[in-house]
């Protein structure tokens, strides 16, 4: 499967821009995983942790985030967080 392009952005800077296998996002309606080819969706996010899987079966890297939005589109996943500590 092709890689998912993932970007994490705060008001201050672009925190991450990389190709990964999967990201699990803490949505306000529940956590959701995003792989390459995911249907377009937009969601608000709650305070929590993004789980970033660089490859299938890898241990996730966890990034604490606070509030914001997540958008999945043709170009991949973009998380616009109020705060992120990577």
PDB file of N, CA, C and O in Angstrom:
ATOM      1  N   UNK A   1       0.844  -1.181   0.000  1.00  0.00           N
ATOM      2  CA  UNK A   1       0.000   0.000   0.000  1.00  0.00           C
ATOM      3  C   UNK A   1       0.887   1.242   0.000  1.00  0.00           C
ATOM      4  O   UNK A   1       1.950   1.262   0.620  1.00  0.00           O
ATOM      5  N   UNK A   2       0.434   2.270  -0.703  1.00  0.00           N
ATOM      6  CA  UNK A   2       1.180   3.523  -0.779  1.00  0.00           C
ATOM      7  C   UNK A   2       1.213   4.205   0.583  1.00  0.00           C
ATOM      8  O   UNK A   2       0.372   3.947   1.444  1.00  0.00           O
ATOM      9  N   UNK A   3       2.192   5.075   0.761  1.00  0.00           N
ATOM     10  CA  UNK A   3       2.314   5.800   2.012  1.00  0.00           C
ATOM     11  C   UNK A   3       1.291   6.929   2.098  1.00  0.00           C
ATOM     12  O   UNK A   3       0.810   7.447   1.091  1.00  0.00           O
ATOM     13  N   UNK A   4       0.982   7.287   3.335  1.00  0.00           N
ATOM     14  CA  UNK A   4       0.083   8.400   3.637  1.00  0.00           C
ATOM     15  C   UNK A   4       0.926   9.639   3.891  1.00  0.00           C
ATOM     16  O   UNK A   4       1.848   9.603   4.705  1.00  0.00           O
ATOM     17  N   UNK A   5       0.620  10.743   3.198  1.00  0.00           N
ATOM     18  CA  UNK A   5       1.328  11.988   3.497  1.00  0.00           C
ATOM     19  C   UNK A   5       0.658  12.638   4.706  1.00  0.00           C
ATOM     20  O   UNK A   5      -0.551  12.870   4.701  1.00  0.00           O
ATOM     21  N   UNK A   6       1.448  12.932   5.741  1.00  0.00           N
ATOM     22  CA  UNK A   6       0.957  13.458   7.009  1.00  0.00           C
ATOM     23  C   UNK A   6       1.623  14.792   7.311  1.00  0.00           C
ATOM     24  O   UNK A   6       2.844  14.927   7.242  1.00  0.00           O
ATOM     25  N   UNK A   7       0.786  15.783   7.651  1.00  0.00           N
ATOM     26  CA  UNK A   7       1.302  17.080   8.087  1.00  0.00           C
ATOM     27  C   UNK A   7       0.649  17.459   9.396  1.00  0.00           C
ATOM     28  O   UNK A   7      -0.562  17.316   9.568  1.00  0.00           O
ATOM     29  N   UNK A   8       1.468  17.947  10.325  1.00  0.00           N
ATOM     30  CA  UNK A   8       1.008  18.460  11.606  1.00  0.00           C
ATOM     31  C   UNK A   8       1.416  19.921  11.668  1.00  0.00           C
ATOM     32  O   UNK A   8       2.597  20.254  11.571  1.00  0.00           O
ATOM     33  N   UNK A   9       0.416  20.799  11.833  1.00  0.00           N
ATOM     34  CA  UNK A   9       0.646  22.239  11.788  1.00  0.00           C
ATOM     35  C   UNK A   9       0.046  22.886  13.029  1.00  0.00           C
ATOM     36  O   UNK A   9      -1.060  22.544  13.447  1.00  0.00           O
ATOM     37  N   UNK A  10       0.794  23.833  13.621  1.00  0.00           N
ATOM     38  CA  UNK A  10       0.282  24.663  14.717  1.00  0.00           C
ATOM     39  C   UNK A  10       0.277  26.100  14.215  1.00  0.00           C
ATOM     40  O   UNK A  10       0.826  26.373  13.147  1.00  0.00           O
ATOM     41  N   UNK A  11      -0.326  27.025  14.954  1.00  0.00           N
ATOM     42  CA  UNK A  11      -0.283  28.425  14.513  1.00  0.00           C
ATOM     43  C   UNK A  11       1.145  28.970  14.381  1.00  0.00           C
ATOM     44  O   UNK A  11       1.381  29.908  13.621  1.00  0.00           O
ATOM     45  N   UNK A  12       2.090  28.387  15.115  1.00  0.00           N
ATOM     46  CA  UNK A  12       3.461  28.873  15.083  1.00  0.00           C
ATOM     47  C   UNK A  12       4.301  28.318  13.944  1.00  0.00           C
ATOM     48  O   UNK A  12       5.147  29.021  13.391  1.00  0.00           O
ATOM     49  N   UNK A  13       4.063  27.022  13.586  1.00  0.00           N
ATOM     50  CA  UNK A  13       4.962  26.403  12.608  1.00  0.00           C
ATOM     51  C   UNK A  13       4.412  25.098  12.057  1.00  0.00           C
ATOM     52  O   UNK A  13       3.431  24.546  12.555  1.00  0.00           O
ATOM     53  N   UNK A  14       5.077  24.626  11.014  1.00  0.00           N
ATOM     54  CA  UNK A  14       4.852  23.287  10.485  1.00  0.00           C
ATOM     55  C   UNK A  14       5.683  22.348  11.346  1.00  0.00           C
ATOM     56  O   UNK A  14       6.912  22.411  11.320  1.00  0.00           O
ATOM     57  N   UNK A  15       5.030  21.482  12.107  1.00  0.00           N
ATOM     58  CA  UNK A  15       5.721  20.591  13.041  1.00  0.00           C
ATOM     59  C   UNK A  15       6.248  19.358  12.325  1.00  0.00           C
ATOM     60  O   UNK A  15       7.389  18.953  12.549  1.00  0.00           O
ATOM     61  N   UNK A  16       5.429  18.755  11.462  1.00  0.00           N
ATOM     62  CA  UNK A  16       5.812  17.541  10.731  1.00  0.00           C
ATOM     63  C   UNK A  16       5.270  17.605   9.315  1.00  0.00           C
ATOM     64  O   UNK A  16       4.196  18.153   9.070  1.00  0.00           O
ATOM     65  N   UNK A  17       6.014  17.047   8.404  1.00  0.00           N
ATOM     66  CA  UNK A  17       5.562  16.834   7.028  1.00  0.00           C
ATOM     67  C   UNK A  17       6.336  15.621   6.539  1.00  0.00           C
ATOM     68  O   UNK A  17       7.516  15.718   6.200  1.00  0.00           O
ATOM     69  N   UNK A  18       5.652  14.459   6.505  1.00  0.00           N
ATOM     70  CA  UNK A  18       6.344  13.223   6.165  1.00  0.00           C
ATOM     71  C   UNK A  18       5.363  12.177   5.654  1.00  0.00           C
ATOM     72  O   UNK A  18       4.151  12.302   5.828  1.00  0.00           O
ATOM     73  N   UNK A  19       5.908  11.149   5.024  1.00  0.00           N
ATOM     74  CA  UNK A  19       5.107  10.018   4.579  1.00  0.00           C
ATOM     75  C   UNK A  19       5.187   8.928   5.640  1.00  0.00           C
ATOM     76  O   UNK A  19       6.275   8.550   6.073  1.00  0.00           O
ATOM     77  N   UNK A  20       4.030   8.426   6.054  1.00  0.00           N
ATOM     78  CA  UNK A  20       3.946   7.407   7.103  1.00  0.00           C
ATOM     79  C   UNK A  20       2.979   6.316   6.646  1.00  0.00           C
ATOM     80  O   UNK A  20       2.349   6.429   5.594  1.00  0.00           O
ATOM     81  N   UNK A  21       2.872   5.263   7.448  1.00  0.00           N
ATOM     82  CA  UNK A  21       1.947   4.178   7.139  1.00  0.00           C
ATOM     83  C   UNK A  21       0.528   4.516   7.598  1.00  0.00           C
ATOM     84  O   UNK A  21      -0.425   4.375   6.833  1.00  0.00           O
ATOM     85  N   UNK A  22       0.390   4.967   8.867  1.00  0.00           N
ATOM     86  CA  UNK A  22      -0.930   5.243   9.425  1.00  0.00           C
ATOM     87  C   UNK A  22      -0.814   6.236  10.574  1.00  0.00           C
ATOM     88  O   UNK A  22       0.207   6.303  11.259  1.00  0.00           O
ATOM     89  N   UNK A  23      -1.891   7.012  10.772  1.00  0.00           N
ATOM     90  CA  UNK A  23      -1.983   7.918  11.916  1.00  0.00           C
ATOM     91  C   UNK A  23      -3.339   7.693  12.576  1.00  0.00           C
ATOM     92  O   UNK A  23      -4.363   7.635  11.895  1.00  0.00           O
ATOM     93  N   UNK A  24      -3.345   7.567  13.906  1.00  0.00           N
ATOM     94  CA  UNK A  24      -4.588   7.483  14.666  1.00  0.00           C
ATOM     95  C   UNK A  24      -4.799   8.846  15.320  1.00  0.00           C
ATOM     96  O   UNK A  24      -3.941   9.343  16.050  1.00  0.00           O
ATOM     97  N   UNK A  25      -5.966   9.439  15.041  1.00  0.00           N
ATOM     98  CA  UNK A  25      -6.289  10.800  15.456  1.00  0.00           C
ATOM     99  C   UNK A  25      -7.349  10.777  16.561  1.00  0.00           C
ATOM    100  O   UNK A  25      -8.322  10.030  16.459  1.00  0.00           O
ATOM    101  N   UNK A  26      -7.175  11.584  17.622  1.00  0.00           N
ATOM    102  CA  UNK A  26      -8.186  11.654  18.681  1.00  0.00           C
ATOM    103  C   UNK A  26      -9.329  12.603  18.292  1.00  0.00           C
ATOM    104  O   UNK A  26      -9.331  13.767  18.692  1.00  0.00           O
ATOM    105  N   UNK A  27     -10.281  12.114  17.525  1.00  0.00           N
ATOM    106  CA  UNK A  27     -11.415  12.932  17.107  1.00  0.00           C
ATOM    107  C   UNK A  27     -12.386  13.166  18.260  1.00  0.00           C
ATOM    108  O   UNK A  27     -12.407  12.397  19.222  1.00  0.00           O
ATOM    109  N   UNK A  28     -13.176  14.208  18.169  1.00  0.00           N
ATOM    110  CA  UNK A  28     -14.143  14.493  19.235  1.00  0.00           C
ATOM    111  C   UNK A  28     -15.230  13.430  19.308  1.00  0.00           C
ATOM    112  O   UNK A  28     -15.851  13.260  20.357  1.00  0.00           O
ATOM    113  N   UNK A  29     -15.473  12.711  18.214  1.00  0.00           N
ATOM    114  CA  UNK A  29     -16.466  11.638  18.203  1.00  0.00           C
ATOM    115  C   UNK A  29     -15.829  10.274  18.425  1.00  0.00           C
ATOM    116  O   UNK A  29     -16.506   9.249  18.349  1.00  0.00           O
ATOM    117  N   UNK A  30     -14.538  10.262  18.697  1.00  0.00           N
ATOM    118  CA  UNK A  30     -13.805   9.015  18.905  1.00  0.00           C
ATOM    119  C   UNK A  30     -12.553   8.969  18.059  1.00  0.00           C
ATOM    120  O   UNK A  30     -12.424   9.707  17.083  1.00  0.00           O
ATOM    121  N   UNK A  31     -11.628   8.100  18.436  1.00  0.00           N
ATOM    122  CA  UNK A  31     -10.378   7.962  17.691  1.00  0.00           C
ATOM    123  C   UNK A  31     -10.661   7.356  16.318  1.00  0.00           C
ATOM    124  O   UNK A  31     -11.551   6.520  16.167  1.00  0.00           O
ATOM    125  N   UNK A  32      -9.889   7.791  15.319  1.00  0.00           N
ATOM    126  CA  UNK A  32     -10.013   7.183  13.988  1.00  0.00           C
ATOM    127  C   UNK A  32      -8.639   7.067  13.348  1.00  0.00           C
ATOM    128  O   UNK A  32      -7.788   7.946  13.486  1.00  0.00           O
ATOM    129  N   UNK A  33      -8.447   5.959  12.644  1.00  0.00           N
ATOM    130  CA  UNK A  33      -7.188   5.701  11.960  1.00  0.00           C
ATOM    131  C   UNK A  33      -7.275   6.107  10.504  1.00  0.00           C
ATOM    132  O   UNK A  33      -8.310   5.943   9.860  1.00  0.00           O
ATOM    133  N   UNK A  34      -6.171   6.641   9.990  1.00  0.00           N
ATOM    134  CA  UNK A  34      -6.114   7.087   8.601  1.00  0.00           C
ATOM    135  C   UNK A  34      -4.957   6.386   7.906  1.00  0.00           C
ATOM    136  O   UNK A  34      -3.806   6.470   8.335  1.00  0.00           O
ATOM    137  N   UNK A  35      -5.290   5.691   6.821  1.00  0.00           N
ATOM    138  CA  UNK A  35      -4.310   5.044   5.941  1.00  0.00           C
ATOM    139  C   UNK A  35      -4.370   5.732   4.579  1.00  0.00           C
ATOM    140  O   UNK A  35      -5.305   6.484   4.305  1.00  0.00           O
ATOM    141  N   UNK A  36      -3.392   5.482   3.736  1.00  0.00           N
ATOM    142  CA  UNK A  36      -3.433   5.994   2.364  1.00  0.00           C
ATOM    143  C   UNK A  36      -4.723   5.532   1.698  1.00  0.00           C
ATOM    144  O   UNK A  36      -5.145   4.392   1.893  1.00  0.00           O
ATOM    145  N   UNK A  37      -5.346   6.394   0.923  1.00  0.00           N
ATOM    146  CA  UNK A  37      -6.576   6.049   0.231  1.00  0.00           C
ATOM    147  C   UNK A  37      -7.840   6.232   1.057  1.00  0.00           C
ATOM    148  O   UNK A  37      -8.928   5.880   0.600  1.00  0.00           O
ATOM    149  N   UNK A  38      -7.717   6.778   2.269  1.00  0.00           N
ATOM    150  CA  UNK A  38      -8.879   7.011   3.135  1.00  0.00           C
ATOM    151  C   UNK A  38      -9.857   7.967   2.451  1.00  0.00           C
ATOM    152  O   UNK A  38      -9.442   8.876   1.731  1.00  0.00           O
ATOM    153  N   UNK A  39     -11.133   7.761   2.674  1.00  0.00           N
ATOM    154  CA  UNK A  39     -12.158   8.652   2.129  1.00  0.00           C
ATOM    155  C   UNK A  39     -11.985  10.055   2.713  1.00  0.00           C
ATOM    156  O   UNK A  39     -11.565  10.188   3.863  1.00  0.00           O
ATOM    157  N   UNK A  40     -12.297  11.093   1.954  1.00  0.00           N
ATOM    158  CA  UNK A  40     -12.196  12.453   2.471  1.00  0.00           C
ATOM    159  C   UNK A  40     -13.096  12.650   3.689  1.00  0.00           C
ATOM    160  O   UNK A  40     -14.243  12.204   3.710  1.00  0.00           O
ATOM    161  N   UNK A  41     -12.556  13.322   4.694  1.00  0.00           N
ATOM    162  CA  UNK A  41     -13.315  13.592   5.917  1.00  0.00           C
ATOM    163  C   UNK A  41     -12.680  14.777   6.627  1.00  0.00           C
ATOM    164  O   UNK A  41     -11.487  15.040   6.480  1.00  0.00           O
ATOM    165  N   UNK A  42     -13.492  15.486   7.397  1.00  0.00           N
ATOM    166  CA  UNK A  42     -12.982  16.560   8.243  1.00  0.00           C
ATOM    167  C   UNK A  42     -13.579  16.354   9.621  1.00  0.00           C
ATOM    168  O   UNK A  42     -14.761  16.032   9.746  1.00  0.00           O
ATOM    169  N   UNK A  43     -12.766  16.537  10.666  1.00  0.00           N
ATOM    170  CA  UNK A  43     -13.222  16.303  12.028  1.00  0.00           C
ATOM    171  C   UNK A  43     -12.548  17.285  12.977  1.00  0.00           C
ATOM    172  O   UNK A  43     -11.403  17.687  12.768  1.00  0.00           O
ATOM    173  N   UNK A  44     -13.273  17.664  14.019  1.00  0.00           N
ATOM    174  CA  UNK A  44     -12.617  18.376  15.110  1.00  0.00           C
ATOM    175  C   UNK A  44     -11.866  17.345  15.933  1.00  0.00           C
ATOM    176  O   UNK A  44     -12.220  16.166  15.938  1.00  0.00           O
ATOM    177  N   UNK A  45     -10.837  17.788  16.621  1.00  0.00           N
ATOM    178  CA  UNK A  45     -10.062  16.877  17.444  1.00  0.00           C
ATOM    179  C   UNK A  45     -10.062  17.351  18.886  1.00  0.00           C
ATOM    180  O   UNK A  45     -10.171  18.543  19.173  1.00  0.00           O
ATOM    181  N   UNK A  46      -9.934  16.381  19.789  1.00  0.00           N
ATOM    182  CA  UNK A  46      -9.898  16.702  21.214  1.00  0.00           C
ATOM    183  C   UNK A  46      -8.444  16.634  21.699  1.00  0.00           C
ATOM    184  O   UNK A  46      -7.573  16.123  20.995  1.00  0.00           O
ATOM    185  N   UNK A  47      -8.197  17.141  22.876  1.00  0.00           N
ATOM    186  CA  UNK A  47      -6.876  17.020  23.483  1.00  0.00           C
ATOM    187  C   UNK A  47      -6.554  15.541  23.625  1.00  0.00           C
ATOM    188  O   UNK A  47      -7.400  14.759  24.060  1.00  0.00           O
ATOM    189  N   UNK A  48      -5.355  15.158  23.268  1.00  0.00           N
ATOM    190  CA  UNK A  48      -4.958  13.752  23.351  1.00  0.00           C
ATOM    191  C   UNK A  48      -3.639  13.533  22.652  1.00  0.00           C
ATOM    192  O   UNK A  48      -2.776  14.411  22.637  1.00  0.00           O
ATOM    193  N   UNK A  49      -3.486  12.350  22.071  1.00  0.00           N
ATOM    194  CA  UNK A  49      -2.246  11.996  21.395  1.00  0.00           C
ATOM    195  C   UNK A  49      -2.521  11.471  19.994  1.00  0.00           C
ATOM    196  O   UNK A  49      -3.428  10.668  19.776  1.00  0.00           O
ATOM    197  N   UNK A  50      -1.716  11.945  19.051  1.00  0.00           N
ATOM    198  CA  UNK A  50      -1.673  11.329  17.732  1.00  0.00           C
ATOM    199  C   UNK A  50      -0.755  10.124  17.853  1.00  0.00           C
ATOM    200  O   UNK A  50       0.287  10.201  18.504  1.00  0.00           O
ATOM    201  N   UNK A  51      -1.124   9.027  17.241  1.00  0.00           N
ATOM    202  CA  UNK A  51      -0.248   7.856  17.174  1.00  0.00           C
ATOM    203  C   UNK A  51       0.196   7.715  15.725  1.00  0.00           C
ATOM    204  O   UNK A  51      -0.616   7.450  14.839  1.00  0.00           O
ATOM    205  N   UNK A  52       1.496   7.896  15.494  1.00  0.00           N
ATOM    206  CA  UNK A  52       2.043   7.885  14.137  1.00  0.00           C
ATOM    207  C   UNK A  52       2.814   6.583  13.929  1.00  0.00           C
ATOM    208  O   UNK A  52       3.803   6.318  14.613  1.00  0.00           O
ATOM    209  N   UNK A  53       2.352   5.782  12.982  1.00  0.00           N
ATOM    210  CA  UNK A  53       2.989   4.509  12.637  1.00  0.00           C
ATOM    211  C   UNK A  53       3.795   4.723  11.355  1.00  0.00           C
ATOM    212  O   UNK A  53       3.221   4.950  10.289  1.00  0.00           O
ATOM    213  N   UNK A  54       5.108   4.653  11.457  1.00  0.00           N
ATOM    214  CA  UNK A  54       5.962   4.878  10.282  1.00  0.00           C
ATOM    215  C   UNK A  54       5.852   3.733   9.279  1.00  0.00           C
ATOM    216  O   UNK A  54       5.904   3.956   8.069  1.00  0.00           O
ATOM    217  N   UNK A  55       5.701   2.501   9.784  1.00  0.00           N
ATOM    218  CA  UNK A  55       5.551   1.325   8.926  1.00  0.00           C
ATOM    219  C   UNK A  55       4.510   0.403   9.546  1.00  0.00           C
ATOM    220  O   UNK A  55       4.171   0.540  10.721  1.00  0.00           O
ATOM    221  N   UNK A  56       4.004  -0.538   8.750  1.00  0.00           N
ATOM    222  CA  UNK A  56       3.036  -1.515   9.256  1.00  0.00           C
ATOM    223  C   UNK A  56       3.686  -2.336  10.355  1.00  0.00           C
ATOM    224  O   UNK A  56       4.801  -2.828  10.183  1.00  0.00           O
ATOM    225  N   UNK A  57       3.006  -2.490  11.475  1.00  0.00           N
ATOM    226  CA  UNK A  57       3.514  -3.294  12.573  1.00  0.00           C
ATOM    227  C   UNK A  57       4.508  -2.601  13.483  1.00  0.00           C
ATOM    228  O   UNK A  57       4.952  -3.187  14.470  1.00  0.00           O
ATOM    229  N   UNK A  58       4.867  -1.358  13.168  1.00  0.00           N
ATOM    230  CA  UNK A  58       5.827  -0.619  13.988  1.00  0.00           C
ATOM    231  C   UNK A  58       5.159  -0.100  15.258  1.00  0.00           C
ATOM    232  O   UNK A  58       3.938   0.048  15.310  1.00  0.00           O
ATOM    233  N   UNK A  59       5.965   0.172  16.275  1.00  0.00           N
ATOM    234  CA  UNK A  59       5.457   0.832  17.476  1.00  0.00           C
ATOM    235  C   UNK A  59       5.143   2.279  17.111  1.00  0.00           C
ATOM    236  O   UNK A  59       5.913   2.905  16.383  1.00  0.00           O
ATOM    237  N   UNK A  60       4.028   2.824  17.601  1.00  0.00           N
ATOM    238  CA  UNK A  60       3.689   4.193  17.230  1.00  0.00           C
ATOM    239  C   UNK A  60       4.521   5.230  17.977  1.00  0.00           C
ATOM    240  O   UNK A  60       4.924   5.032  19.123  1.00  0.00           O
ATOM    241  N   UNK A  61       4.760   6.326  17.294  1.00  0.00           N
ATOM    242  CA  UNK A  61       5.323   7.514  17.942  1.00  0.00           C
ATOM    243  C   UNK A  61       4.120   8.327  18.401  1.00  0.00           C
ATOM    244  O   UNK A  61       3.183   8.530  17.629  1.00  0.00           O
ATOM    245  N   UNK A  62       4.131   8.786  19.625  1.00  0.00           N
ATOM    246  CA  UNK A  62       2.990   9.524  20.161  1.00  0.00           C
ATOM    247  C   UNK A  62       3.331  11.004  20.262  1.00  0.00           C
ATOM    248  O   UNK A  62       4.393  11.389  20.753  1.00  0.00           O
ATOM    249  N   UNK A  63       2.399  11.821  19.782  1.00  0.00           N
ATOM    250  CA  UNK A  63       2.573  13.271  19.800  1.00  0.00           C
ATOM    251  C   UNK A  63       1.378  13.877  20.518  1.00  0.00           C
ATOM    252  O   UNK A  63       0.240  13.724  20.073  1.00  0.00           O
ATOM    253  N   UNK A  64       1.629  14.566  21.627  1.00  0.00           N
ATOM    254  CA  UNK A  64       0.555  15.218  22.373  1.00  0.00           C
ATOM    255  C   UNK A  64       0.062  16.439  21.602  1.00  0.00           C
ATOM    256  O   UNK A  64       0.851  17.256  21.129  1.00  0.00           O
ATOM    257  N   UNK A  65      -1.272  16.543  21.486  1.00  0.00           N
ATOM    258  CA  UNK A  65      -1.864  17.694  20.802  1.00  0.00           C
ATOM    259  C   UNK A  65      -3.014  18.246  21.634  1.00  0.00           C
ATOM    260  O   UNK A  65      -3.579  17.560  22.486  1.00  0.00           O
ATOM    261  N   UNK A  66      -3.343  19.501  21.362  1.00  0.00           N
ATOM    262  CA  UNK A  66      -4.481  20.142  22.015  1.00  0.00           C
ATOM    263  C   UNK A  66      -5.352  20.793  20.953  1.00  0.00           C
ATOM    264  O   UNK A  66      -4.889  21.641  20.190  1.00  0.00           O
ATOM    265  N   UNK A  67      -6.614  20.392  20.910  1.00  0.00           N
ATOM    266  CA  UNK A  67      -7.625  21.010  20.054  1.00  0.00           C
ATOM    267  C   UNK A  67      -7.256  21.143  18.587  1.00  0.00           C
ATOM    268  O   UNK A  67      -6.112  20.912  18.195  1.00  0.00           O
ATOM    269  N   UNK A  68      -8.231  21.514  17.792  1.00  0.00           N
ATOM    270  CA  UNK A  68      -8.000  21.783  16.384  1.00  0.00           C
ATOM    271  C   UNK A  68      -8.874  20.958  15.458  1.00  0.00           C
ATOM    272  O   UNK A  68      -9.975  20.543  15.819  1.00  0.00           O
ATOM    273  N   UNK A  69      -8.361  20.728  14.257  1.00  0.00           N
ATOM    274  CA  UNK A  69      -9.092  20.038  13.203  1.00  0.00           C
ATOM    275  C   UNK A  69      -8.184  19.042  12.498  1.00  0.00           C
ATOM    276  O   UNK A  69      -6.963  19.202  12.481  1.00  0.00           O
ATOM    277  N   UNK A  70      -8.786  18.020  11.922  1.00  0.00           N
ATOM    278  CA  UNK A  70      -8.071  17.072  11.065  1.00  0.00           C
ATOM    279  C   UNK A  70      -8.820  17.004   9.744  1.00  0.00           C
ATOM    280  O   UNK A  70     -10.049  16.946   9.716  1.00  0.00           O
ATOM    281  N   UNK A  71      -8.067  17.013   8.653  1.00  0.00           N
ATOM    282  CA  UNK A  71      -8.678  16.908   7.325  1.00  0.00           C
ATOM    283  C   UNK A  71      -7.956  15.837   6.522  1.00  0.00           C
ATOM    284  O   UNK A  71      -6.731  15.843   6.401  1.00  0.00           O
ATOM    285  N   UNK A  72      -8.749  14.915   5.976  1.00  0.00           N
ATOM    286  CA  UNK A  72      -8.223  13.900   5.074  1.00  0.00           C
ATOM    287  C   UNK A  72      -8.716  14.257   3.685  1.00  0.00           C
ATOM    288  O   UNK A  72      -9.914  14.429   3.460  1.00  0.00           O
ATOM    289  N   UNK A  73      -7.781  14.364   2.760  1.00  0.00           N
ATOM    290  CA  UNK A  73      -8.135  14.697   1.383  1.00  0.00           C
ATOM    291  C   UNK A  73      -7.238  13.956   0.412  1.00  0.00           C
ATOM    292  O   UNK A  73      -6.538  13.017   0.791  1.00  0.00           O
ATOM    293  N   UNK A  74      -7.262  14.381  -0.837  1.00  0.00           N
ATOM    294  CA  UNK A  74      -6.462  13.743  -1.878  1.00  0.00           C
ATOM    295  C   UNK A  74      -4.967  13.782  -1.575  1.00  0.00           C
ATOM    296  O   UNK A  74      -4.223  12.896  -1.994  1.00  0.00           O
ATOM    297  N   UNK A  75      -4.527  14.810  -0.848  1.00  0.00           N
ATOM    298  CA  UNK A  75      -3.100  14.977  -0.563  1.00  0.00           C
ATOM    299  C   UNK A  75      -2.664  14.289   0.719  1.00  0.00           C
ATOM    300  O   UNK A  75      -1.478  14.307   1.050  1.00  0.00           O
ATOM    301  N   UNK A  76      -3.596  13.682   1.452  1.00  0.00           N
ATOM    302  CA  UNK A  76      -3.247  12.983   2.687  1.00  0.00           C
ATOM    303  C   UNK A  76      -3.972  13.554   3.887  1.00  0.00           C
ATOM    304  O   UNK A  76      -5.085  14.065   3.771  1.00  0.00           O
ATOM    305  N   UNK A  77      -3.322  13.462   5.062  1.00  0.00           N
ATOM    306  CA  UNK A  77      -3.892  13.906   6.330  1.00  0.00           C
ATOM    307  C   UNK A  77      -3.186  15.163   6.804  1.00  0.00           C
ATOM    308  O   UNK A  77      -1.959  15.202   6.899  1.00  0.00           O
ATOM    309  N   UNK A  78      -3.970  16.186   7.099  1.00  0.00           N
ATOM    310  CA  UNK A  78      -3.437  17.410   7.700  1.00  0.00           C
ATOM    311  C   UNK A  78      -4.119  17.607   9.042  1.00  0.00           C
ATOM    312  O   UNK A  78      -5.347  17.629   9.124  1.00  0.00           O
ATOM    313  N   UNK A  79      -3.320  17.750  10.097  1.00  0.00           N
ATOM    314  CA  UNK A  79      -3.837  18.036  11.432  1.00  0.00           C
ATOM    315  C   UNK A  79      -3.434  19.466  11.775  1.00  0.00           C
ATOM    316  O   UNK A  79      -2.251  19.802  11.818  1.00  0.00           O
ATOM    317  N   UNK A  80      -4.444  20.298  12.018  1.00  0.00           N
ATOM    318  CA  UNK A  80      -4.234  21.680  12.423  1.00  0.00           C
ATOM    319  C   UNK A  80      -4.517  21.752  13.904  1.00  0.00           C
ATOM    320  O   UNK A  80      -5.678  21.837  14.304  1.00  0.00           O
ATOM    321  N   UNK A  81      -3.481  21.719  14.733  1.00  0.00           N
ATOM    322  CA  UNK A  81      -3.628  21.668  16.172  1.00  0.00           C
ATOM    323  C   UNK A  81      -3.332  23.017  16.810  1.00  0.00           C
ATOM    324  O   UNK A  81      -2.476  23.761  16.330  1.00  0.00           O
ATOM    325  N   UNK A  82      -4.035  23.333  17.888  1.00  0.00           N
ATOM    326  CA  UNK A  82      -3.756  24.558  18.615  1.00  0.00           C
ATOM    327  C   UNK A  82      -2.366  24.491  19.251  1.00  0.00           C
ATOM    328  O   UNK A  82      -1.639  25.484  19.273  1.00  0.00           O
ATOM    329  N   UNK A  83      -2.003  23.308  19.771  1.00  0.00           N
ATOM    330  CA  UNK A  83      -0.677  23.085  20.357  1.00  0.00           C
ATOM    331  C   UNK A  83      -0.249  21.652  20.062  1.00  0.00           C
ATOM    332  O   UNK A  83      -1.080  20.748  19.977  1.00  0.00           O
ATOM    333  N   UNK A  84       1.043  21.462  19.910  1.00  0.00           N
ATOM    334  CA  UNK A  84       1.590  20.112  19.708  1.00  0.00           C
ATOM    335  C   UNK A  84       2.964  20.054  20.356  1.00  0.00           C
ATOM    336  O   UNK A  84       3.761  20.984  20.232  1.00  0.00           O
ATOM    337  N   UNK A  85       3.232  18.952  21.047  1.00  0.00           N
ATOM    338  CA  UNK A  85       4.571  18.762  21.616  1.00  0.00           C
ATOM    339  C   UNK A  85       5.143  17.467  21.064  1.00  0.00           C
ATOM    340  O   UNK A  85       4.874  16.373  21.558  1.00  0.00           O
ATOM    341  N   UNK A  86       5.940  17.637  20.022  1.00  0.00           N
ATOM    342  CA  UNK A  86       6.501  16.491  19.313  1.00  0.00           C
ATOM    343  C   UNK A  86       7.839  16.080  19.883  1.00  0.00           C
ATOM    344  O   UNK A  86       8.450  15.127  19.398  1.00  0.00           O
TER     345      UNK A  86
END
